[in-house]
Amino acid sequence: MGNDNPSDFESGRRRFLKASGAGAVGISLSGAADAAERDATPEPTITDAADVTAQNVSEGGVFTVGVGQQPRGLNPLSTSSAYSWVVLDLVYQGGTTVDPVEFEVRPNVYTDWTVENASGQNAKPDVYFDVRDGLTWTDGEDLTVEDVVFTYNYMKEQQPGRYASTIDPIETVEKASNADWDVHMKLAKPIGTYASNQLAIPILPQHIWSNVDSYRQYSPAENDGPVGLGPGTVTSYDAATAIEVEFRDDYPLGNLDWRGQVDKLVAGGPFLDAVRFKIFGSDSALQQAFLRGNIDTLYDSINVSKIEQVRKNEGQKLVQGDDTGFGYFAYNMRRVPLDDATFRQATSMVFDDYFWTERLQQGYAYMGDFVMPPGFTAVRPETGVEGAKLLEAPATNAFEFRQSEPGVPDIEGIRTFLTEGKVIDGNSGTYVGKEYPGSLTGVTGGQSEAKHDYTFGPVQSQVLREADGVEQEIRVDGQTITQAHGGPLEVFVYPAKDTPKLAKMTTRWVDMLQRLGVPATVKVMSFNTMLGRVYSQEDFDIYPMGWSDLSPFATGTLYNIFHSDNADDHSKLEGYDQKNTTTQLNNAMGYGLADAGADDLISRARTTMQAEKRNRIARKAIERIYLDFPYMVYGYDKVMWPVNGAEFAGFVPQIPGPGAANLSVQLMQIHQSGGGGNGGGETTTDGGGGNSTANNATADGGN
């Protein structure tokens, strides 16, 4: 579960390259023929959970997980490293948890909770909750209510960046004077996701942390720790080579009633004796270690280029899952003509979605649309609309590739869209030969007509003169983009050796933009350089990145990325070139600073306490962002998590991030083969293909 936490986004941005970087190999295939060939090839894909109970599983065993990078310590307050949290998720527990199947907030360390005084002007809600009896820390000490109160007050005092935005809205936490409850939390304002956010922070043992003057200086691994309420105890720790976590017997939180009631989950775990994390120096070494059978799985997912080999290897299986984020290109809306929805939407119409999903991703990706992945159905705009199929409803494909023939963009149609000043704003109509039925939620975009006057004339810009087959160049209010912009549009991309497929797709997109008559070039730079240009300086035109580990509740994600509170309007003279603030803000696009924005909907969703009402507002905000188009979401991965299906079973399929965000869930369910089914329904599938059924990306997004 993600946190409503801007600081987590830094590690998330970095994890994008981990997911789509050096291990990915660009392969050009012939879409339809390859899909047909996959249909004929059996694929041992786990698509259904095994029908088992705690009584008939084979317990014991050590499960080995390979990870591609070293963890950055085991301090839960100072690290946002995904490689640290694969361990910490087994040691620490929050008051509540969100199940990965139904996305319901479930009791965990806290047994029950309620909120009062949450409505009215300037409301300051009172949250009351009870702490579960009978829990012990991994060092054997008993959990007390005082531990819980201490945790919140320690975090309020220390202000760890990872939890700053979660703690800030909390005014006080104390033992409840009301005998009906254990703890009373006073909020400074309504927080719609308080149950999955403020109540979900990891509980700290007072007898350990009360002696820690500064969380930044504390290293649990060097002080007989970490100590938590989770099922695991770290028994061996070498950040460069391996980490071992042993599981305790009769773990109370593994037997909670809801675990046996949620589809696909089994109560009674963990069933393993231990899990061993092996650290590898590179992604290629990690992938090869699994393919050779040296590890039982790897963190995240197998590279697309290796899926066929996994399918052929005896005993190895693929757990199919959903993406927890998305890949995207973002536009700098401070710059002409990127400030205009008409222009932004037109650029998407020359992005060949089919080339990306079917050829480069070999059918293991879905075409992108909204800024919430398909697995998070509660906040997807299709939800609640009769007959609107996920990813297939026409309103989800408003900006897809417009082609006059396969692989060839409809240049004349898109030029007409521009010159007529059209905007797909949520109202029904025909746009470049495609019927748009109107928005799913009834929302409209921030623009109903173009901001600029677009015409086409003789080619003048050098970048277009040097390109093949460009006959006309666009004018914006009478000027070429090169004249108005001071040069061609730059589309950033990472070196081809790091992200070969994305580099190939970006080059193809820029070529299509040039054919349209837009002077555009590819600008290659490293990930760290791009981070600075985008988030410190806002000095860019278009850049690619991705988010992952987003929250199924959406509101924190929407606020952190798309609210104007988190956009630099360049009014503070303290940063780069004396134009902007030195604070790195996640809304690098500047979305919401001018006429286009979803601030009101996002703010309303954040403060709405009733879940279904909050989700309805969030769906409107998500579709408003889609229509305003600050991002072009280009895809979601069809996640394939590789596992040793010969010796282990119990894997949970069809959940978001089965081998990453929900790895700790898997480790509570996995057991040895030989007494509980074969690990799930083994089926033959085509391994993907098509553009409409579910998921990818990378970065923390919040609730």
Secondary structure as UniProt FT lines:
FT   TURN            6..7
FT   HELIX           8..20
FT   TURN            22..23
FT   HELIX           31..39
FT   STRAND          45..48
FT   HELIX           54..56
FT   STRAND          62..67
FT   TURN            76..78
FT   HELIX           82..91
FT   STRAND          96..98
FT   TURN            100..102
FT   STRAND          105..107
FT   STRAND          110..116
FT   TURN            121..122
FT   STRAND          126..131
FT   TURN            133..134
FT   TURN            138..139
FT   HELIX           145..158
FT   HELIX           161..163
FT   HELIX           164..167
FT   TURN            168..169
FT   STRAND          170..175
FT   TURN            179..180
FT   STRAND          183..187
FT   TURN            192..193
FT   HELIX           194..196
FT   HELIX           198..200
FT   HELIX           206..209
FT   TURN            210..211
FT   HELIX           215..217
FT   HELIX           220..222
FT   TURN            223..224
FT   STRAND          232..238
FT   TURN            239..241
FT   STRAND          242..247
FT   HELIX           252..255
FT   HELIX           257..261
FT   TURN            263..264
FT   TURN            267..268
FT   STRAND          274..279
FT   HELIX           283..291
FT   TURN            292..293
FT   STRAND          297..298
FT   HELIX           304..306
FT   HELIX           307..312
FT   TURN            314..315
FT   STRAND          316..322
FT   STRAND          326..331
FT   TURN            333..334
FT   TURN            336..339
FT   HELIX           341..348
FT   TURN            349..350
FT   HELIX           353..354
FT   HELIX           355..360
FT   TURN            362..363
FT   STRAND          365..367
FT   TURN            374..375
FT   HELIX           377..379
FT   TURN            381..384
FT   TURN            386..387
FT   TURN            390..392
FT   HELIX           394..396
FT   TURN            398..399
FT   STRAND          403..405
FT   TURN            406..407
FT   STRAND          408..409
FT   HELIX           411..419
FT   TURN            420..421
FT   STRAND          429..431
FT   TURN            432..433
FT   STRAND          434..436
FT   STRAND          454..457
FT   HELIX           462..465
FT   TURN            468..469
FT   STRAND          473..476
FT   TURN            477..478
FT   STRAND          479..480
FT   HELIX           481..485
FT   STRAND          489..493
FT   TURN            496..498
FT   HELIX           500..516
FT   STRAND          520..524
FT   HELIX           527..531
FT   HELIX           532..536
FT   STRAND          542..547
FT   TURN            552..553
FT   HELIX           555..562
FT   HELIX           564..566
FT   TURN            573..574
FT   HELIX           576..578
FT   TURN            588..589
FT   TURN            591..592
FT   HELIX           599..607
FT   HELIX           611..628
FT   STRAND          631..637
FT   STRAND          639..644
FT   TURN            645..647
FT   STRAND          648..649
FT   TURN            658..662
FT   HELIX           663..669
FT   STRAND          671..672
FT   TURN            677..678
FT   STRAND          681..683
//
